[in-house]
Amino acid sequence: MNEANEQSVPVTLDGYTLAPTPVSVRNPQVAESWESRKRKLTSPVWDHFVKCTIDGIEYAFCEHCGAKYKAISKNGTRVLLKHMKKCFNKPLEEPSQTSLNFTRKDEKRKDGFGDLSCDWEFEKAHKEEDNLHSFRFNQEVSQQTLANAIVVDQYPLSMVEFVGFQNFCASLQPCFKMPSRDEIKRDIRSIHNVKKANVYEVLEKVQSRIAITSDIWTSDQRKDYLSISAHYLDESWILRKCDLRFIYVPVPCTTETLWNHLTASLSEFNVGEKISTITMANCSHSGMKDLDLKMIEGELLLDGKFVHMQCGAHIISLLAQDCLSLVEKVTEKIRETVGFWTASPSREEVFAEVASQLRIPHIKKKLCIDDTTQWHSTYSMLEASITYKEMFTRLKDINSLYTIVPSEEEWDLVSDICKKLKLLYGFAELYRGPKHVTSNNYFPMMCFVREGIAKWVTSSNETISRMAWNMFRKLEEYWNSVHIVLAIAAVLDPRYKLCLVEYFFMIIYGTKSSPEVERVRKACYQLFHKYRLRFRMNSEPVFPSHCEETDGSFQGSGDSLDGYDQFIKSETYDKRPRWSELSQYLAEPLLPRTRDFDVLGWWMENGDKYPILQLIARDFLAIPISCTTSDPAFSALGRVLPKQYRKLKPDMLETLMCTNNWLRNEMEGDSLNADSGSVCSTRDGDDSDWETQGA
């Protein structure tokens, strides 16, 4: 057969005999036109459709289901695209196949796991062509994203076995193969190892000292775990926090056992030389002082006298529980009263009506049952109930079922206790929120608490006086271990300096305040001397290698002043009496005390003026005095493990808890660089309005 007359084999599809399309034709111009037309079929739909001519009309047939559509060029491929979206016979895409993803710009969002986009109907793509981009499914990436989600949101590992969750994932991406629980564990461990290496690398580069906190977690199975975290200021003067370990501690959980786990962890992350303070919860200060400090490498601040610190939130919680124990019986009556009048909507309506008649602002302080494990919840219930104490007697006459009404003496006692709890509540509020504030904010509040409890000891009410004396003994042990550190942090605040220390010590110590102020002053100068030696060792003058003896004549290179540089470096000049940075800093006027003052920003900007003091401020302002943040600061039970983790082995539990912290910090954008691990950051916290707080 002549090649010019060659015809393609006829095709039968869906009962139709399709007119064959010639592979080649006699007329070269027609052939050129056909080839040109063939090259225009660039839409991806033609990978799934066959274009044929029937009775002079062009049709497109789906290769998977045989559906037929008119293929008119002016109509485009919109109808064919819509068909491909709903074609059930279309085979699943291979993992390596690139797909089209249409994203609306204003709907695009980003979280810690990457870009998540909203899919829209295919016809939207023609109106938003600039948003068209390719998408390639990757099993490994999707599986790692699932592992991240399980860690960050603390889902149970058995989540991958939930049928409903499997169906949901299949509806989003049928190509995704749901991993088993063991596979998810391996993925999580892999993520943990990578992030832990990043944390080690970040801490290795930290130039400032690192403050350590450790806290005890418990489970409903009565198992104890030790969490260890690091706090420091980075080169940008951002306050960082990262978890290091989460260790199972078998019984007996003694102070010595906790200390051994702590020092082993510090050695593992190679931060022993950088330790400033160690804050431990649930450990007596007397037991901590007997621990071997030789296990910590490097020179300690203030000769290690204040390296051990107790958890401030734990102490405040103990003091609050002492207050509440005094009104335990009255609290139970008030709890039953609140429960009675909030039991049904009808009783709430009666309560609101009576409150309106007595012109009591019912909406501002709503009655609610407290959580007995959270002391601030009980305080809020008592404080709200005091507002309505006058109307409870009238409510007793309205409803005969209501019989439990506290007496006037009981109300007076509750009111007195609430005033004292308000002071503790204001201090504990500093710990609330996801991040710590800098240490300069704690000194004034701690002074207010100590002053208030000292006044309660002299109360005419013997019961309150006895309670206050027990509270004072607990607080005094804590005060002796932290007040010098907190006072130095306050001195490093240019709004306070030594003036704030003198003011509060006069209130606390009276005529004996001068020796205590002098003690803080000496500690500041001792620190300054130590840091000055370290600063000079790290910043020795650099002299040009080509320096030679000169005849004293001026040279453009400045070599004639080399002798001056040597003189400044000499011990003779160093021993001359002159003002130091610290003396100059203390002598300058105080800055105005404003709520939005950024103490970290101030020190970052004034490093050229006070380079040595800047090093001290960088170390001391990062010291936390509490191991906990947020609601655990108010808890009477401490920190409790999530229930979904109670059956996990200790190594897997540590992997989940630490990786959760590192991933969450990355989601907040607080890593030192794009690839670094865990760090959580904050600038100086909102300065509490401590002048409004009184005893």
C-alpha positions in Angstrom: 0.0 0.0 0.0 1.2 3.5 -0.8 2.4 5.2 2.3 0.6 8.4 1.3 -2.7 6.6 1.2 -2.2 4.9 4.6 -5.2 5.1 6.9 -5.4 4.4 10.7 -7.4 1.5 11.9 -11.1 2.3 12.7 -11.9 2.5 16.4 -15.1 1.3 18.1 -16.0 3.0 21.4 -19.3 3.0 23.3 -21.2 1.5 20.4 -19.9 4.0 17.9 -17.6 3.4 15.0 -15.3 6.4 15.0 -14.1 7.9 11.8 -10.4 7.3 11.6 -8.1 10.2 11.8 -5.4 10.1 9.0 -1.9 9.7 10.1 -0.8 11.5 7.0 -2.6 13.2 4.1 -1.7 13.9 0.5 -1.8 17.7 0.7 1.3 19.0 2.6 -0.5 22.2 3.7 -3.3 20.1 5.3 -0.7 18.0 7.0 1.1 21.1 8.3 -2.2 22.5 9.6 -3.0 19.2 11.3 0.4 19.0 13.0 0.0 22.6 14.1 -3.4 21.8 15.5 -2.1 18.7 17.3 0.6 20.7 19.1 -2.1 22.9 20.7 -3.6 20.1 22.7 -1.5 20.8 25.7 -4.2 20.6 28.4 -3.7 17.7 30.9 -7.2 16.5 30.2 -6.0 15.0 26.9 -4.1 12.5 28.9 -7.5 11.0 29.7 -9.6 11.8 26.6 -9.6 10.7 23.0 -10.6 13.3 20.4 -12.4 11.9 17.3 -14.7 13.2 14.5 -18.2 11.8 14.0 -20.3 13.1 11.1 -18.1 16.1 10.8 -18.4 17.0 14.5 -15.5 16.6 16.9 -16.1 14.7 20.2 -14.0 13.9 23.2 -14.3 10.4 24.7 -13.2 9.6 28.3 -10.8 6.7 28.2 -12.0 5.5 31.6 -15.8 5.6 31.5 -16.5 6.3 27.8 -18.4 9.6 28.5 -18.8 11.7 25.3 -18.6 15.5 25.1 -18.5 17.8 22.1 -14.9 19.1 21.6 -15.6 22.6 20.3 -12.4 24.6 20.6 -14.2 27.9 21.6 -15.7 26.2 24.7 -12.3 25.3 26.1 -11.7 22.3 28.4 -13.8 23.4 31.4 -16.4 20.7 30.9 -13.7 18.0 30.5 -11.9 19.2 33.7 -15.2 19.0 35.7 -15.7 15.5 34.4 -12.2 14.4 35.4 -12.9 15.7 38.9 -15.9 13.4 39.4 -14.9 10.4 37.2 -15.1 7.3 39.4 -13.2 5.0 37.0 -10.2 7.2 36.9 -7.2 5.3 38.3 -5.4 6.6 41.4 -2.4 8.8 40.8 1.0 7.4 41.4 2.9 9.0 44.3 5.3 10.6 42.0 2.7 12.1 39.7 2.3 15.8 39.7 -1.2 17.2 40.1 -2.8 20.6 39.8 -3.6 22.4 42.9 -5.7 25.6 42.9 -5.2 27.9 45.8 -7.0 31.1 46.6 -4.5 33.7 47.8 -6.7 35.2 50.6 -7.5 31.7 51.9 -3.9 30.4 52.1 -2.7 29.9 55.7 0.4 28.5 57.2 1.0 26.6 60.5 3.9 24.7 61.9 3.5 21.8 59.4 3.7 23.8 56.2 1.2 25.3 53.8 -2.4 24.1 53.9 -4.5 25.3 51.0 -8.2 25.3 50.2 -9.2 23.5 47.0 -11.8 25.2 44.8 -13.8 24.2 41.8 -11.9 23.8 38.6 -13.7 26.7 36.9 -12.2 29.0 39.5 -8.8 28.3 38.1 -9.5 30.1 34.9 -10.2 33.3 36.9 -7.1 32.9 39.1 -4.5 31.5 36.8 -1.7 33.1 38.8 -2.6 30.9 41.8 -2.1 27.6 39.8 0.8 25.5 41.0 1.8 21.9 40.9 1.3 19.5 43.8 3.1 16.2 44.2 2.0 13.8 46.8 4.7 12.4 49.0 4.0 9.6 51.4 7.0 10.3 53.6 6.2 14.0 54.0 2.5 13.3 54.8 3.5 10.6 57.3 5.9 12.9 59.1 3.3 15.6 59.2 0.9 13.2 60.9 3.6 12.3 63.4 4.1 16.1 64.1 0.4 16.5 64.7 0.2 13.6 67.1 3.1 15.1 69.1 2.1 18.7 69.1 -1.6 18.2 70.0 -0.9 15.2 72.2 -3.1 12.8 70.4 -2.9 9.1 71.5 -0.6 7.0 69.4 -3.5 4.6 68.7 -5.1 7.4 66.7 -3.8 5.8 63.5 -5.9 2.8 64.2 -9.2 4.7 64.5 -11.4 3.7 61.6 -13.1 7.1 61.4 -9.7 8.9 61.2 -8.5 6.5 58.5 -11.6 7.1 56.4 -11.2 10.9 56.9 -7.6 10.7 55.6 -8.6 8.5 52.7 -11.2 11.1 51.6 -8.5 13.8 51.6 -5.8 11.7 49.8 -6.6 8.1 48.7 -2.9 7.6 47.9 -1.9 8.0 51.6 -1.1 4.7 53.3 -2.0 5.0 57.0 1.1 4.0 59.0 0.8 1.5 61.9 1.4 2.5 65.5 4.9 1.1 65.4 5.7 3.1 62.3 4.4 6.3 63.9 6.6 5.6 67.0 9.7 5.3 64.7 8.8 8.5 63.0 8.4 10.3 66.3 11.7 9.0 67.6 13.4 10.1 64.4 11.9 13.6 64.8 13.1 13.7 68.4 16.6 12.7 67.5 16.9 15.5 64.9 15.4 18.1 67.2 17.5 17.0 70.2 20.7 17.4 68.1 19.5 20.9 67.1 19.0 21.8 70.8 22.5 20.6 71.7 23.9 22.7 68.9 22.1 25.8 70.0 23.1 25.4 73.6 26.7 24.9 72.5 26.7 28.3 70.9 25.1 30.2 73.8 27.6 32.7 75.2 25.6 33.7 78.3 24.9 31.7 81.4 22.0 29.2 81.5 19.4 29.0 84.3 18.0 25.5 85.0 14.6 24.6 86.3 13.3 21.2 87.2 9.8 20.2 88.1 8.0 17.0 89.2 5.2 15.6 87.2 2.9 12.8 88.5 0.5 10.4 86.8 -2.7 8.8 87.9 -0.6 5.6 88.5 1.5 7.5 91.1 4.6 7.6 89.0 7.0 10.5 89.3 8.8 12.2 86.4 11.4 14.9 86.4 11.3 17.6 83.7 14.4 19.7 83.2 14.4 23.0 81.2 17.0 25.6 80.3 16.5 29.4 80.3 18.8 32.0 78.8 19.0 35.2 76.7 20.3 34.8 73.2 22.4 37.3 71.2 19.3 39.2 70.2 18.3 39.6 73.9 15.3 37.3 73.5 14.4 35.2 76.5 14.5 31.5 75.5 13.3 28.4 77.2 13.7 24.8 76.0 13.1 21.4 77.6 16.1 19.1 78.0 14.9 15.9 79.6 11.7 14.2 80.9 12.9 11.4 83.2 11.1 8.7 85.0 12.1 8.7 88.7 11.4 5.4 90.5 10.6 5.4 94.2 12.0 6.6 96.6 12.0 10.1 94.9 14.6 11.7 97.2 16.4 15.1 96.7 19.7 13.2 96.1 18.1 11.1 93.4 16.7 14.1 91.6 20.0 15.8 91.9 21.9 12.9 90.3 19.4 12.8 87.4 19.8 16.6 87.0 23.6 16.7 86.9 23.7 13.7 84.5 21.4 15.6 82.1 23.5 18.8 82.3 26.5 16.7 81.5 24.7 15.2 78.5 23.9 18.6 77.0 27.4 19.9 78.0 26.0 23.0 79.8 27.7 22.4 83.2 30.1 25.3 82.7 27.3 27.8 82.0 25.0 27.3 84.9 23.8 30.4 86.8 21.1 29.0 89.1 19.1 25.8 89.5 15.5 26.1 90.6 14.0 22.9 91.9 10.4 22.2 93.0 9.3 20.1 95.9 12.8 20.1 97.4 13.7 21.5 100.8 16.4 24.2 100.8 18.2 22.5 103.6 18.5 19.3 101.6 19.7 21.2 98.5 22.5 22.9 100.3 24.1 19.6 101.2 24.3 18.5 97.5 27.7 18.3 95.9 28.3 21.4 93.8 31.5 19.9 92.4 29.4 18.0 90.0 28.8 21.3 88.2 31.7 22.4 86.1 32.9 26.0 85.8 32.8 29.0 88.2 29.5 29.7 89.9 27.8 33.0 90.5 28.6 34.6 93.9 30.7 31.5 94.8 27.7 29.2 94.5 26.0 30.7 97.6 22.7 31.2 95.7 22.9 28.6 93.0 20.1 26.6 94.6 16.7 28.2 94.5 13.2 26.9 95.4 10.2 27.2 93.1 8.4 30.5 93.9 5.1 29.2 92.5 5.3 26.2 94.8 5.9 28.4 97.9 3.0 30.7 97.0 0.7 27.7 96.5 1.7 26.4 99.9 0.9 29.8 101.6 -2.4 30.0 99.8 -3.4 26.5 101.0 -2.5 27.6 104.6 -5.0 30.5 104.2 -7.7 28.3 102.8 -7.3 25.7 105.5 -8.3 28.3 108.0 -11.8 28.7 106.4 -12.2 25.1 105.2 -15.6 24.6 107.0 -17.0 28.0 105.8 -15.7 27.3 102.3 -17.7 24.0 102.2 -20.9 26.0 103.2 -20.3 28.5 100.5 -19.6 25.8 98.0 -23.0 24.2 98.8 -24.7 27.6 98.6 -23.2 28.3 95.2 -24.1 24.8 94.0 -27.7 25.2 95.2 -28.4 28.5 93.4 -26.7 27.5 90.1 -28.3 24.0 89.9 -31.1 25.0 87.5 -32.1 28.0 85.3 -35.1 28.7 87.4 -33.0 29.2 90.6 -30.5 31.3 88.6 -33.5 33.5 87.6 -34.6 33.9 91.2 -31.1 34.7 92.2 -30.7 37.4 89.5 -34.1 38.9 90.4 -33.2 39.3 94.0 -29.8 40.7 93.1 -31.5 43.3 90.9 -33.9 44.3 93.7 -30.9 44.9 96.0 -29.0 46.6 93.2 -26.1 44.2 93.3 -24.0 44.0 90.1 -24.8 40.4 89.4 -23.2 40.2 86.0 -19.7 41.4 87.1 -19.2 38.5 89.6 -21.0 35.4 88.6 -21.4 32.6 91.0 -19.6 29.4 90.0 -18.4 26.2 91.7 -14.6 26.1 92.3 -12.1 23.4 91.3 -10.7 22.1 94.6 -7.4 21.4 93.0 -6.9 25.0 92.0 -6.6 27.4 94.9 -7.2 30.5 92.8 -10.5 28.9 91.7 -11.6 28.7 95.4 -10.4 32.2 95.9 -12.6 33.5 93.0 -15.6 31.6 94.4 -15.2 33.1 97.8 -14.6 36.6 96.5 -17.7 36.5 94.3 -19.8 35.1 97.2 -18.9 37.9 99.5 -20.6 40.3 97.1 -23.9 38.6 97.7 -23.7 37.8 101.4 -26.5 40.2 102.3 -29.0 38.6 99.9 -28.4 35.0 101.1 -30.6 35.6 104.2 -33.4 36.8 102.0 -33.1 33.9 99.7 -33.5 31.6 102.7 -37.0 33.0 103.2 -37.9 32.7 99.5 -36.9 29.0 99.2 -37.4 26.7 102.1 -35.0 24.1 100.6 -32.1 26.5 101.0 -31.0 26.1 104.7 -27.2 26.5 104.6 -26.3 30.1 105.3 -22.9 31.2 106.8 -23.1 33.3 109.9 -21.9 36.9 110.1 -18.7 35.9 111.9 -17.9 33.3 109.2 -18.4 35.9 106.5 -16.0 38.3 108.3 -13.4 35.6 108.5 -13.8 34.7 104.8 -13.6 38.4 103.9 -10.3 38.8 105.9 -8.8 35.7 104.3 -9.7 36.9 100.8 -7.9 40.1 101.3 -4.8 38.1 102.1 -5.3 35.7 99.2 -5.5 38.7 96.9 -1.9 39.5 97.6 -0.8 36.0 96.9 -3.0 35.9 93.8 -1.3 39.0 92.4 2.1 37.5 92.8 1.1 34.1 91.3 -0.4 36.1 88.3 3.2 36.8 87.2 3.6 33.1 86.4 0.5 32.9 84.3 0.7 32.7 80.5 2.9 30.6 78.3 6.1 32.4 79.1 8.1 33.8 82.0 8.8 37.5 82.6 12.3 38.7 83.4 13.5 38.4 87.0 13.5 42.1 87.8 9.7 42.0 88.1 9.7 39.6 91.0 11.6 41.5 93.7 8.9 44.2 94.5 6.1 41.6 94.6 8.1 39.3 96.8 8.7 42.2 99.2 5.0 43.0 99.3 4.2 39.4 100.2 6.8 39.3 103.0 5.6 42.6 104.4 2.0 41.5 104.3 2.6 38.2 106.1 4.7 40.0 108.7 1.8 42.2 109.5 -0.6 39.3 109.7 1.5 37.8 112.5 0.6 40.8 114.7 -3.2 40.4 114.0 -5.5 40.6 117.0 -7.3 37.5 115.7 -5.4 34.7 117.3 -6.4 32.2 114.6 -5.1 34.4 111.8 -1.9 35.3 113.8 -1.1 31.6 114.3 -1.7 30.9 110.6 0.4 33.8 109.6 3.3 32.7 111.8 3.4 29.3 110.0 3.3 31.0 106.7 6.1 33.4 107.7 8.4 30.5 108.6 7.9 28.9 105.2 8.4 32.2 103.4 11.5 33.2 105.4 13.4 30.1 104.3 12.6 30.9 100.7 13.4 34.6 101.1 16.8 33.9 102.5 17.6 31.8 99.4 16.4 34.2 96.7 16.2 37.8 97.9 19.9 38.6 97.0 19.5 37.3 93.5 16.2 39.1 93.0 17.6 42.3 94.5 20.5 42.2 92.0 18.0 41.8 89.2 16.1 44.8 90.5 19.4 46.8 90.6 19.9 46.0 86.9 16.6 47.7 86.1 17.5 51.4 85.3 14.1 52.4 86.8 14.9 51.0 90.2 18.7 50.4 90.9 19.6 50.4 94.6 16.8 52.9 95.4 14.1 50.2 95.2 16.2 47.9 97.4 16.7 50.6 100.0 13.0 51.4 100.0 11.8 47.9 100.6 14.5 47.0 103.0 13.6 49.9 105.2 10.0 48.6 105.4 11.1 45.0 106.0 14.1 45.4 108.3 13.5 48.9 109.8 16.6 50.2 111.5 18.6 47.1 110.5 18.2 47.8 106.8 21.6 49.4 106.2 23.6 46.1 106.6 21.2 44.3 104.3 21.5 47.0 101.6 25.2 47.0 101.9 25.1 43.2 101.5 23.4 43.7 98.1 25.8 46.4 97.1 28.9 44.2 97.9 27.3 41.4 95.9 26.9 43.7 92.9 30.6 44.8 93.1 31.8 41.3 93.6 30.0 40.3 90.5 31.3 43.3 88.6 34.9 42.4 89.5 34.5 38.8 88.4 32.9 39.8 85.1 35.5 42.5 84.5 38.3 39.9 84.6 36.4 37.6 82.3 35.7 40.5 79.9 39.3 41.5 79.7 40.4 38.0 79.0 37.9 37.8 76.1 38.7 41.2 74.7 42.5 41.7 74.8 43.7 44.6 72.7 44.9 43.5 69.3 48.2 45.1 68.1 49.3 45.1 64.5 51.9 42.5 63.7 54.1 45.0 61.8 54.6 47.3 64.9 58.2 48.4 65.2 60.1 51.0 67.2 59.6 54.5 66.0 61.3 57.8 66.6 58.2 59.3 68.0 57.1 61.1 64.9 53.5 60.8 63.8 52.6 58.1 61.3 49.4 58.0 59.4 48.8 54.3 60.4 48.5 55.4 64.1 51.4 53.1 65.2 52.8 56.0 67.3 50.0 55.5 69.9 51.0 51.9 70.5 52.6 52.9 73.8 49.3 54.5 74.9 47.6 51.2 74.2 50.2 49.4 76.3 49.7 52.0 79.1 46.0 51.4 79.2 46.6 47.7 79.4 49.2 48.0 82.2 48.5 47.2 85.9 49.7 50.7 86.8 46.7 52.3 85.1 44.3 49.6 86.2 45.1 50.4 89.9 44.5 54.1 89.5 41.3 55.3 91.4 38.5 56.0 89.0 34.8 55.3 88.6 33.8 51.9 87.4 30.9 51.2 85.1 28.8 50.0 88.1 29.5 53.2 90.1 28.7 55.4 87.1 25.5 53.4 86.4 24.3 53.7 90.0 25.1 57.4 90.1 23.0 58.3 87.1 19.4 59.4 87.5 16.6 56.8 87.4 14.6 56.3 84.3 10.8 57.0 84.6 8.8 54.0 85.7 6.5 53.1 82.8 4.5 49.9 82.3 5.7 49.4 78.7 9.4 49.7 79.6 11.6 47.1 77.8 14.5 46.3 80.1 16.0 43.8 77.7 15.9 46.3 74.9 17.5 49.0 77.1 20.5 46.8 77.9 20.9 45.7 74.3 21.1 49.3 73.2 23.4 50.4 76.1 26.0 47.7 75.7 28.6 50.1 74.4 28.3 52.3 77.4 28.1 49.4 80.0 29.8 46.4 78.3 30.5 44.6 81.6 27.2 45.3 83.2 25.5 44.2 80.0 27.1 40.7 80.5 25.8 40.6 84.1 22.3 41.8 83.1 22.2 39.1 80.3 22.8 36.4 82.9 20.6 37.7 85.8 17.6 38.8 83.9 17.1 35.4 82.4 16.9 33.7 85.9 13.4 32.3 86.5 12.3 31.9 90.1 9.5 29.4 89.2 9.5 26.0 87.6 5.9 26.4 86.3 3.9 28.7 84.2 0.2 29.3 83.7 -2.4 27.3 85.8 0.1 24.9 87.4 1.2 27.9 89.5 -2.2 27.7 91.2 -2.5 24.0 91.4 -2.5 22.1 94.7 -1.6 18.8 93.0 1.3 19.9 90.9 1.7 19.0 87.2 -0.1 15.9 86.0 0.5 13.8 82.9 -2.1 13.7 80.2 -4.3 10.6 80.5 -3.5 9.3 77.0 0.2 9.0 78.1 -0.3 6.9 81.2 0.4 3.5 79.6 3.5 4.6 77.7 7.0 3.4 78.5 9.3 6.0 80.1 11.5 6.4 77.0 8.6 7.0 74.6 7.0 9.4 77.1 10.2 11.5 77.3 10.3 11.5 73.5 6.8 12.8 73.2 7.0 15.4 76.0 10.3 16.9 74.9 9.5 16.8 71.2 6.2 18.5 71.9 8.0 21.5 73.5 10.5 21.7 70.6 7.9 21.6 67.9 5.6 24.0 69.6 8.4 26.5 69.9 9.2 26.1 66.2 5.6 26.8 65.4 5.8 30.0 67.3 8.8 31.0 65.2 11.1 31.2 68.2 14.0 29.1 66.9 17.4 30.8 66.5 17.4 29.9 62.9 15.2 28.1 60.4 16.6 24.7 61.2 17.2 25.1 65.0 15.3 23.3 67.6 13.5 24.3 70.7 13.4 27.7 72.0 10.6 29.7 73.4 11.0 33.5 73.6 9.7 36.6 75.1 10.8 40.1 75.7 10.4 41.7 79.1 7.0 40.9 80.5 4.4 43.4 81.2 5.6 45.2 84.4 3.1 44.5 87.1 1.6 47.5 88.7 3.1 46.6 92.0 2.6 50.0 93.6 -1.1 49.4 93.6 -0.6 46.1 95.5 -0.6 46.5 99.3 -0.6 44.4 102.3 
